[in-house]
Amino acid sequence: MNWKSYVFPGGHPPAALSTGLVVFLTAVYLLGFVFDLRDDLSLAPESLFKLQMSRLSLYPLIHLSLPHLLFNILAIWAPLNLFEETHGTVFTGVFLNMSALFAGILYCLVGKLLYPEVSVAGASGWCFTLFAYYSFKESQVRPRTRIFRTDYSIPTLYTPVALLIAIAIIIPGSSFWGHFFGLCVGYAIGYKESWFHKITPPGWIIAKIENVLDGLIRLIPWGIKYYRDADIDRNKDYEPLMATDTPLPLHNDNGGTVLGTA
């Protein structure tokens, strides 16, 4: 992947919400030098039981350091752009909010027993939700994924799990449980996306929201794409991110080849 394919996923202009989120995350990080946002918005297991709803939905916006912020921005940019392109801008905002809420609730329920004093913050949970969502979708058409340019492969479905373990080992201070529950939510949405659509606002409500915000939407700078709900078909078949018809060599003691993935 070259820099152009990363900055313009799918060859399309940056999506509106994805671009706005990057700017907003950076602004919130800078505001953290003025206001104590970490203490105000980080999610602790007790947050659910104290009904601190702002923490349950806003904890992904808080980053504890500049490397933390930059890593999450780089990780979320491409998958979030692709998701927004196929699901619509407003729907993507709903997806981010609900996935943060679901993962946050799981984090609090388990944390009350296992890690009652440990708080979590940052958009990495969103990253793992998107990784899991796309790994599930890709696994339906691409059962295995080759590891870089080697002759080894792993099941596509479990690539985010491998990443989860690698990050936990390389960065011991990272939130394993926050990442893990983000992963669980992504797998669940990928597996039963039709169920997820049933608990999100219907298209006609999103269309009304867009009509109200039409003036603001028109102010979006040229070169940034807003995806209106009326132009999106969320029920169409999933389109794989890469071609699937090329047989690739996978590791085999006899040097044989089987159908694999890039």
RAFENDA-V215616 format. One line per field, one symbol per residue. psi: psi as a letter, one per 30 degrees, with the letter a starting at -180 (. if undefined). A space follows every 50 residues. Layout:
psi = ???
This chain:
psi = kleefeeikggllkleeeeeeeeeeeeeeefffelifefefkklefeefg hieeeffffffkkfleeeeeeeeeefeeeeeeeeeffleeeeeeeeeeee eeeeeeeeeeffeeifgklkllgfeeeeeeeeeeeeeefffielkkjbgl glllkefgefeeeeeeeeeeiffljeeeeeeeeeeeeeeeeheeeeefgl kleeeeeeeeeegeeeeffklkfkkkjkefgkjfflkkjlflkggjkkkl kkfgglklkal.
